[in-house]
Amino acid sequence: MNVAREGLPFIFGALAIAVAAFVVALTRRSWPLWLLALLLTVIALWVAYFFRDPERMGERGDKLIISPADGRISQITEVEEPAFIHGRAIRISVFMNVFNVHVNRYPISGRVRYLHYNPGKFLNAASEKSSLENEQMSVGLESNGRRILVRQIAGLIARRIVTYSKDGDVAQQGSRFGLIRFGSRVDVFIPLGSKVLVRLGDKPAAGTTVLAELP
């Protein structure tokens, strides 16, 4: 199983704590300590599972918007996006729980033209309020004259947004551009007139599921 490199300190740390607990349990011959060690082992396995980074293949194309995240479609709405698109756009929100893959992927090929980090609160990422008030990182992509914005939003548990993108980078559709630790949300803003191919409640896979088709 491939894991995201940002998860290695957490994985090794959780494993070290579990091993230490087993050593203490063996030394003291205590059943409660054995149970604690088993619980810590389960937690260490879950941490490794959380940071899994599977390879993803799927349909590709200049007019296709591929899901940037695993999770559940929590919102599909028309909004004003003044920062990069400078006008009305369709926003598709993907909410990630702690059991989803948290590696984020580019929804379309193009060039990175905009990066903006906004510190903020850690409200429930599924709420509408979080799109305005939560900590977030925005990555703007330009593709064939069109502008697409991807926004990573920290959630109630998430405390760290990781973004690999740099201004001027060439973005490859479906390739990794970052991750968010421990539950969060990713929004993708696309031009009006795009044909949305998912519905509320759908469960897309990053780098695989087609969210929409550009006009």
PAZAPA-4460 file (N, C-alpha, C; in steps of 0.05 Angstrom, whole numbers, plus 32768, in hexadecimal, padded with zeros to 4 digits):
% residues 215
    n_x    n_y    n_z   ca_x   ca_y   ca_z    c_x    c_y    c_z   seq   type   mol
   8011   7FE8   8000   8000   8000   8000   8011   8019   8000     1      M     A
   800D   802A   7FEC   801B   8044   7FEC   8010   8057   8000     2      N     A
   8021   8067   800D   8017   807B   8020   8023   8096   8018     3      V     A
   8015   80AB   801F   801F   80C6   801A   8037   80CC   802C     4      A     A
   804B   80D9   8021   8064   80DD   8031   805F   80EE   804A     5      R     A
   804B   8100   8048   8045   8111   8060   803A   8101   8077     6      E     A
   8031   80E8   8071   8026   80D8   8086   803B   80C7   8095     7      G     A
   8053   80C5   808A   8067   80B3   8096   806E   80BA   80B3     8      L     A
   8071   80D3   80BB   8076   80D9   80D7   8060   80D0   80E9     9      P     A
   8047   80D3   80E0   8030   80CA   80F0   802F   80AB   80F2    10      F     A
   8035   809E   80DC   8034   8081   80DC   804A   8075   80EE    11      I     A
   8062   807F   80EA   8078   8075   80FB   8075   807C   8118    12      F     A
   806A   8094   811D   8065   809C   8139   8050   808A   8146    13      G     A
   803A   8085   8138   8025   8073   8143   802F   8057   8148    14      A     A
   8040   804E   8135   804B   8033   8137   805E   8031   814F    15      L     A
   806F   8046   8153   8082   8046   8169   8073   8046   8184    16      A     A
   805D   8054   8186   804D   8055   819F   8041   8039   81A4    17      I     A
   8037   802C   818F   802C   8012   8192   8041   7FFD   819B    18      A     A
   8058   7FFE   818F   806E   7FEC   8196   8076   7FF1   81B3    19      V     A
   8078   800A   81BB   8080   8011   81D7   806B   8006   81EB    20      A     A
   8052   8008   81E3   803C   7FFD   81F4   803F   7FDF   81F8    21      A     A
   8046   7FD1   81E2   8049   7FB4   81E4   8061   7FAD   81F6    22      F     A
   8077   7FBC   81F4   808E   7FB7   8205   8087   7FBB   8222    23      V     A
   8078   7FD0   8229   8070   7FD5   8244   805D   7FBF   824E    24      V     A
   804B   7FB7   823D   8038   7FA2   8244   8046   7F87   824A    25      A     A
   805A   7F81   8239   806A   7F69   823C   807A   7F6A   8256    26      L     A
   8085   7F81   825C   8095   7F84   8275   8085   7F82   828E    27      T     A
   806D   7F8E   828E   805D   7F8F   82A6   8048   7F78   82A7    28      R     A
   8045   7F6A   8291   8032   7F53   828F   8016   7F5C   8299    29      R     A
   800D   7F71   828D   7FF3   7F7D   8295   7FDF   7F7A   827E    30      S     A
   7FC8   7F6D   8283   7FB3   7F6B   826E   7FA9   7F86   8265    31      W     A
   7FA3   7F99   8276   7F9A   7FB3   826D   7FAE   7FC0   825A    32      P     A
   7FC8   7FBC   8260   7FDD   7FC8   824E   7FDE   7FB9   8233    33      L     A
   7FD9   7F9E   8234   7FD7   7F90   821A   7FC0   7F9A   8209    34      W     A
   7FA9   7F9F   8216   7F92   7FAA   8207   7F98   7FC6   81FC    35      L     A
   7FA6   7FD6   820C   7FAD   7FF1   8203   7FC0   7FEE   81EB    36      L     A
   7FD3   7FDC   81EC   7FE6   7FD8   81D6   7FD8   7FD0   81BD    37      A     A
   7FC4   7FBE   81BF   7FB4   7FB5   81A8   7FA5   7FCD   819C    38      L     A
   7F99   7FDD   81AE   7F8A   7FF5   81A4   7F9D   8008   8195    39      L     A
   7FB4   800C   81A0   7FC7   801E   8193   7FD1   8013   8178    40      L     A
   7FD2   7FF8   8176   7FD9   7FEC   815D   7FC4   7FF0   8148    41      T     A
   7FAB   7FEE   8150   7F94   7FF3   813E   7F95   8010   8134    42      V     A
   7F9B   8023   8146   7F9D   803F   813F   7FB4   8043   812C    43      I     A
   7FCB   8036   8130   7FE2   8039   811E   7FDB   802F   8102    44      A     A
   7FCC   8018   8101   7FC3   800E   80E7   7FB0   8021   80D9    45      L     A
   7F9E   802E   80E9   7F8C   8041   80DD   7F9B   8059   80D2    46      W     A
   7FAF   8062   80E1   7FBF   8079   80D7   7FCC   8073   80BC    47      V     A
   7FD7   805B   80BA   7FE3   8053   80A0   7FCD   8051   808A    48      A     A
   7FB6   8048   8092   7F9F   8046   807E   7F97   8062   8076    49      Y     A
   7F96   8075   8089   7F8D   8090   8083   7F9F   809D   806E    50      F     A
   7FB9   8098   8070   7FCC   80A6   805E   7FD2   8095   8045    51      F     A
   7FC1   8082   803E   7FC5   8072   8026   7FC3   8084   800D    52      R     A
   7FD2   807C   7FF9   7FD3   808D   7FE1   7FD3   807A   7FC8    53      D     A
   7FBB   8070   7FC2   7FB9   805D   7FAB   7FBD   806A   7F90    54      P     A
   7FC7   805B   7F7D   7FC8   8065   7F62   7FAC   8067   7F57    55      E     A
   7FA7   807B   7F47   7F8C   807F   7F3B   7F8E   8083   7F1D    56      R     A
   7F7E   8074   7F0F   7F7B   8076   7EF2   7F5E   807C   7EEC    57      M     A
   7F59   8089   7ED6   7F3E   808E   7ECE   7F3D   809E   7EB4    58      G     A
   7F24   80A6   7EAD   7F20   80B5   7E94   7F2E   80D0   7E96    59      E     A
   7F3A   80D9   7E81   7F47   80F3   7E80   7F3E   8103   7E67    60      R     A
   7F40   811D   7E69   7F38   812D   7E52   7F38   814B   7E58    61      G     A
   7F3D   815C   7E44   7F3E   8179   7E48   7F25   8185   7E53    62      D     A
   7F0E   8178   7E4C   7EF4   8183   7E55   7EE9   8176   7E6E    63      K     A
   7EF8   8163   7E79   7EEE   8154   7E90   7EF9   8160   7EAA    64      L     A
   7EE8   8162   7EBE   7EF1   8169   7ED9   7EF1   8150   7EEA    65      I     A
   7F08   8148   7EF2   7F0B   8130   7F02   7F0B   8137   7F20    66      I     A
   7EFF   8126   7F30   7EFD   812C   7F4D   7F18   8130   7F59    67      S     A
   7F1C   8146   7F68   7F36   814A   7F76   7F38   813B   7F90    68      P     A
   7F22   812E   7F99   7F23   8122   7FB3   7F10   810A   7FB5    69      A     A
   7F16   80F7   7FC6   7F03   80E2   7FCD   7EEF   80EE   7FE1    70      D     A
   7ED8   80E2   7FE3   7EC5   80EB   7FF7   7EA8   80EA   7FEE    71      G     A
   7E99   80FF   7FF5   7E7C   8100   7FEF   7E76   811C   7FE4    72      R     A
   7E66   811D   7FCF   7E5E   8137   7FC4   7E4A   8143   7FD7    73      I     A
   7E53   8159   7FE4   7E43   8166   7FF9   7E34   817F   7FEF    74      S     A
   7E3F   818B   7FDA   7E32   81A3   7FCF   7E37   81A6   7FB1    75      Q     A
   7E23   81AF   7FA3   7E26   81B7   7F87   7E16   81D1   7F84    76      I     A
   7E24   81E7   7F80   7E15   8200   7F81   7E23   8215   7F70    77      T     A
   7E15   8229   7F67   7E20   8240   7F58   7E28   8255   7F6C    78      E     A
   7E40   825F   7F6A   7E4A   8273   7F7D   7E5A   8288   7F6E    79      V     A
   7E60   829D   7F7D   7E73   82B2   7F73   7E8F   82AA   7F7C    80      E     A
   7EA2   82AA   7F69   7EBE   82A4   7F70   7ECF   82BB   7F67    81      E     A
   7ED4   82CE   7F78   7EE2   82E7   7F70   7F00   82E5   7F70    82      P     A
   7F0C   82D1   7F7C   7F29   82D0   7F80   7F38   82C9   7F66    83      A     A
   7F2F   82B5   7F58   7F3E   82AC   7F40   7F2C   82AB   7F27    84      F     A
   7F14   82A1   7F2A   7F02   829F   7F13   7EF5   82BA   7F0D    85      I     A
   7EF3   82CB   7F22   7EE8   82E6   7F1F   7ECC   82E6   7F13    86      H     A
   7EBB   82D6   7F1E   7E9F   82D6   7F15   7E90   82BE   7F20    87      G     A
   7E79   82B8   7F14   7E69   82A1   7F1D   7E76   8287   7F14    88      R     A
   7E72   8273   7F24   7E7D   8258   7F1E   7E6C   8243   7F2C    89      A     A
   7E6F   822B   7F22   7E62   8214   7F30   7E76   8208   7F43    90      I     A
   7E6E   8205   7F5C   7E7F   81FA   7F71   7E76   81DE   7F78    91      R     A
   7E88   81CA   7F75   7E82   81AF   7F7D   7E93   81A9   7F95    92      I     A
   7E87   81A1   7FAB   7E95   819D   7FC4   7E96   817F   7FCA    93      S     A
   7EAE   8175   7FD1   7EB2   8159   7FD8   7EBB   8158   7FF5    94      V     A
   7EAA   814D   8006   7EB0   814A   8023   7EBE   8130   8028    95      F     A
   7ED5   8131   8036   7EE5   8119   803D   7EE2   8113   805A    96      M     A
   7EDB   80FA   8061   7EDC   80F2   807D   7EF6   80E4   8083    97      N     A
   7EFA   80DC   809B   7F14   80D1   80A4   7F1B   80B6   8098    98      V     A
   7F08   80AA   808A   7F0D   8090   807D   7F14   8092   805F    99      F     A
   7F11   80AA   8054   7F17   80AE   8038   7F35   80B2   8033   100      N     A
   7F3D   80AC   801A   7F58   80B4   8012   7F5A   80D2   8012   101      V     A
   7F6F   80DE   801D   7F70   80FB   8020   7F84   8108   800D   102      H     A
   7F90   80F9   7FFB   7FA1   8105   7FE6   7F90   8113   7FD1   103      V     A
   7F96   812B   7FCB   7F87   813B   7FB7   7F95   813B   7F9C   104      N     A
   7F85   813C   7F87   7F8F   813B   7F6C   7F84   8151   7F5A   105      R     A
   7F94   8158   7F46   7F8B   816E   7F33   7F72   8164   7F23   106      Y     A
   7F5E   8175   7F21   7F46   816D   7F13   7F49   8170   7EF4   107      P     A
   7F5D   817F   7EEC   7F61   8184   7ECF   7F7E   818B   7ECA   108      I     A
   7F87   8187   7EB2   7FA2   818F   7EAB   7FA3   81AD   7EA5   109      S     A
   7FB9   81B9   7EAA   7FBC   81D6   7EA5   7FD4   81E1   7EB3   110      G     A
   7FD3   81FB   7EB8   7FE9   8209   7EC5   7FDF   8216   7EDF   111      R     A
   7FEF   8213   7EF4   7FE8   8220   7F0E   7FED   823E   7F0B   112      V     A
   7FD7   824D   7F0E   7FD9   826A   7F0B   7FD2   827A   7F24   113      R     A
   7FC9   826C   7F39   7FC0   827A   7F51   7FC3   8268   7F69   114      Y     A
   7FCF   8272   7F7E   7FD2   8264   7F98   7FCB   8278   7FAE   115      L     A
   7FBA   826F   7FC0   7FB3   8281   7FD7   7FAC   8271   7FEF   116      H     A
   7FBB   8276   8005   7FB5   8269   801E   7FA6   827C   8030   117      Y     A
   7F91   8273   803D   7F81   8283   804E   7F7E   8276   806A   118      N     A
   7F8B   8280   807E   7F88   8274   8099   7F6C   8279   80A3   119      P     A
   7F62   8268   80B4   7F47   826C   80BD   7F40   8258   80D3   120      G     A
   7F26   8253   80D6   7F1B   8242   80EB   7F1B   8225   80E2   121      K     A
   7F11   8214   80F4   7F10   81F7   80EE   7EF3   81EE   80F4   122      F     A
   7EE0   81F9   80E5   7EC4   81F1   80E8   7EBF   81D7   80D9   123      L     A
   7EA8   81CC   80DD   7EA0   81B4   80CE   7EA2   81B9   80B0   124      N     A
   7EB3   81AA   80A2   7EB8   81AF   8085   7EA0   81AB   8074   125      A     A
   7E8C   819C   807E   7E74   8197   806E   7E61   81AF   806D   126      A     A
   7E65   81C3   807E   7E53   81DA   8080   7E5A   81EF   806B   127      S     A
   7E47   81FF   8063   7E4B   8214   8050   7E5E   8229   805C   128      E     A
   7E5C   822E   8076   7E6C   8242   8083   7E8A   823D   8080   129      K     A
   7E91   8223   807E   7EAE   821C   807E   7EBC   8226   8064   130      S     A
   7EAC   8229   804E   7EB8   8233   8035   7EC2   824F   8037   131      S     A
   7EB8   825E   804B   7EC0   827A   804F   7ED3   827E   8066   132      L     A
   7ED0   826E   807C   7EDD   8273   8095   7EF4   8260   809C   133      E     A
   7EF4   8248   8090   7F08   8234   8097   7F23   8239   808A   134      N     A
   7F38   822E   8097   7F53   822F   808A   7F51   8221   806F   135      E     A
   7F5D   822D   805A   7F5B   8222   8040   7F72   822A   802E   136      Q     A
   7F76   821A   8019   7F8A   821F   8005   7F7D   821D   7FEA   137      M     A
   7F80   8232   7FD9   7F75   8233   7FBF   7F8A   8230   7FA9   138      S     A
   7F85   821F   7F95   7F97   821B   7F7F   7F87   8221   7F65   139      V     A
   7F8F   8235   7F56   7F82   823D   7F3E   7F90   8231   7F25   140      G     A
   7F81   8225   7F14   7F8C   8218   7EFC   7F81   8225   7EE3   141      L     A
   7F93   822A   7ECF   7F8A   8234   7EB5   7F8E   821F   7EA1   142      E     A
   7F79   8218   7E92   7F79   8203   7E7E   7F6A   820B   7E66   143      S     A
   7F78   820E   7E4F   7F6B   8215   7E36   7F59   822D   7E38   144      N     A
   7F63   8241   7E46   7F54   825A   7E49   7F3F   825A   7E5F   145      G     A
   7F3B   8243   7E6C   7F27   8241   7E81   7F35   8241   7E9C   146      R     A
   7F27   824B   7EB1   7F32   824B   7ECC   7F22   8239   7EDE   147      R     A
   7F31   8228   7EEC   7F26   8215   7EFF   7F34   8219   7F1A   148      I     A
   7F24   821A   7F2F   7F30   821F   7F4A   7F2A   8206   7F5B   149      L     A
   7F3F   81FD   7F69   7F3C   81E7   7F7C   7F43   81F3   7F98   150      V     A
   7F32   81ED   7FAB   7F36   81F8   7FC6   7F36   81E2   7FDB   151      R     A
   7F4C   81DF   7FE9   7F4E   81CC   7FFF   7F45   81DB   8019   152      Q     A
   7F32   81CF   8027   7F26   81DC   803F   7F2A   81C9   8057   153      I     A
   7F37   81D4   806B   7F3B   81C4   8084   7F20   81C1   8092   154      A     A
   7F1E   81AB   80A1   7F05   81A5   80AF   7F07   81A7   80CD   155      G     A
   7EF3   819A   80DA   7EF2   819B   80F7   7F0A   818D   8104   156      L     A
   7F13   8177   80F7   7F2A   8168   8102   7F44   816F   80F4   157      I     A
   7F42   8176   80DA   7F5A   817B   80CA   7F69   8194   80D6   158      A     A
   7F83   8192   80D6   7F93   81A8   80E0   7FAB   81AD   80CE   159      R     A
   7FAC   81A1   80B7   7FC3   81A5   80A5   7FBB   81A0   8088   160      R     A
   7FBE   81B5   8078   7FBA   81B4   805C   7FD6   81B3   804F   161      I     A
   7FDA   81A0   803D   7FF3   819D   802F   7FED   81A1   8011   162      V     A
   7FFC   81B3   8004   7FF9   81B9   7FE8   8015   81B9   7FDB   163      T     A
   8018   81A9   7FC6   8032   81A8   7FB8   8034   81BD   7FA2   164      Y     A
   801E   81C8   7F99   801D   81D9   7F82   802E   81F3   7F86   165      S     A
   803A   81FB   7F70   8049   8215   7F70   8040   8224   7F57   166      K     A
   8040   823F   7F5A   8038   8250   7F44   8047   8249   7F2A   167      D     A
   8039   8245   7F14   8046   823E   7EFB   8049   8221   7EF6   168      G     A
   8044   8210   7F09   8046   81F3   7F05   8033   81E9   7EEF   169      D     A
   803C   81D4   7EE2   802A   81C7   7ECF   801A   81B2   7EDE   170      V     A
   8000   81B4   7EDE   7FEF   81A1   7EEC   7FE6   818B   7ED8   171      A     A
   7FE9   8172   7EE1   7FE1   815B   7ED1   7FC8   814F   7EDD   172      Q     A
   7FB3   814D   7ECD   7F99   8143   7ED7   7F9D   8128   7EE5   173      Q     A
   7F92   8127   7EFE   7F93   810E   7F0D   7FAC   810B   7F1E   174      G     A
   7FC0   811D   7F1B   7FD9   811A   7F2B   7FD5   8128   7F46   175      S     A
   7FE5   8120   7F59   7FE3   812A   7F75   7FEB   8147   7F77   176      R     A
   7FDC   8156   7F87   7FE5   8172   7F8C   7FE5   8178   7FAA   177      F     A
   7FDC   8166   7FBB   7FDC   816B   7FD7   7FCB   8158   7FE7   178      G     A
   7FC7   815E   8000   7FB5   814F   8011   7FAD   815F   8029   179      L     A
   7F98   8156   8037   7F8F   8163   8050   7F8D   814D   8065   180      I     A
   7F98   8152   807C   7F99   813E   8091   7F7F   813D   80A1   181      R     A
   7F74   8125   80A3   7F5F   811F   80B6   7F44   812D   80B3   182      F     A
   7F37   8128   809C   7F1C   8132   8098   7F1A   814F   808E   183      G     A
   7F0D   8153   8077   7F0E   816E   806C   7EFC   816F   8053   184      S     A
   7F01   8182   8042   7EF0   8186   802A   7F00   8193   8014   185      R     A
   7EF9   818C   7FFB   7F06   8198   7FE4   7EF0   81A2   7FD1   186      V     A
   7EF2   81BC   7FCA   7EDF   81C8   7FB7   7EED   81CB   7F9C   187      D     A
   7EDE   81C8   7F87   7EE8   81CE   7F6C   7ED4   81E1   7F5F   188      V     A
   7EDE   81F7   7F55   7ECE   820C   7F48   7ED2   820A   7F2A   189      F     A
   7EBC   8206   7F1B   7EBE   8203   7EFE   7EAB   8217   7EF0   190      I     A
   7EB0   821C   7ED6   7EA0   8230   7EC8   7E83   822A   7EC6   191      P     A
   7E73   823F   7EC6   7E56   823C   7EC1   7E52   822F   7EA6   192      L     A
   7E3D   821F   7EA4   7E37   8211   7E8A   7E43   81F5   7E89   193      G     A
   7E54   81EF   7E9D   7E5F   81D4   7E9E   7E49   81C0   7EA5   194      S     A
   7E4C   81A8   7E9A   7E38   8193   7E9F   7E41   8182   7EB7   195      K     A
   7E33   8186   7ECE   7E3A   8177   7EE6   7E30   815A   7EE4   196      V     A
   7E42   8147   7EE9   7E3C   812B   7EE5   7E38   811B   7EFF   197      L     A
   7E39   8129   7F16   7E35   811C   7F2F   7E1E   8129   7F3E   198      V     A
   7E14   811B   7F52   7DFE   8126   7F62   7E06   8126   7F80   199      R     A
   7DF6   8135   7F8F   7DFB   8136   7FAC   7DFA   8119   7FB7   200      L     A
   7E0D   8113   7FC9   7E0E   80F9   7FD5   7E1F   80E5   7FC6   201      G     A
   7E27   80EB   7FAD   7E39   80D9   7F9E   7E54   80D8   7FAC   202      D     A
   7E62   80C2   7FA8   7E7C   80BD   7FB5   7E92   80BB   7FA0   203      K     A
   7E9E   80D1   7F98   7EB2   80D1   7F83   7ECD   80C7   7F8E   204      P     A
   7EDE   80BE   7F7B   7EFA   80B6   7F81   7F0D   80CA   7F74   205      A     A
   7F1F   80D4   7F83   7F33   80E8   7F78   7F42   80DC   7F61   206      A     A
   7F44   80EB   7F4B   7F54   80E2   7F34   7F45   80CF   7F23   207      G     A
   7F2D   80C7   7F2A   7F1E   80B3   7F1B   7F02   80BD   7F12   208      T     A
   7EF3   80C6   7F25   7ED7   80CE   7F1F   7ED6   80E8   7F0F   209      T     A
   7EC6   80E9   7EFA   7EC2   8101   7EEB   7EAB   8111   7EF8   210      V     A
   7EB1   8129   7F01   7E9D   813A   7F0F   7E8C   8149   7EFB   211      L     A
   7E99   8153   7EE6   7E8A   8165   7ED3   7E99   8165   7EB8   212      A     A
   7E8A   8170   7EA5   7E95   8174   7E8A   7E94   8192   7E83   213      E     A
   7EAA   819E   7E7C   7EAB   81BA   7E75   7E9B   81C0   7E5C   214      L     A
   7E90   81D9   7E5A   7E81   81E0   7E42   7E92   81E2   7E2A   215      P     A
***
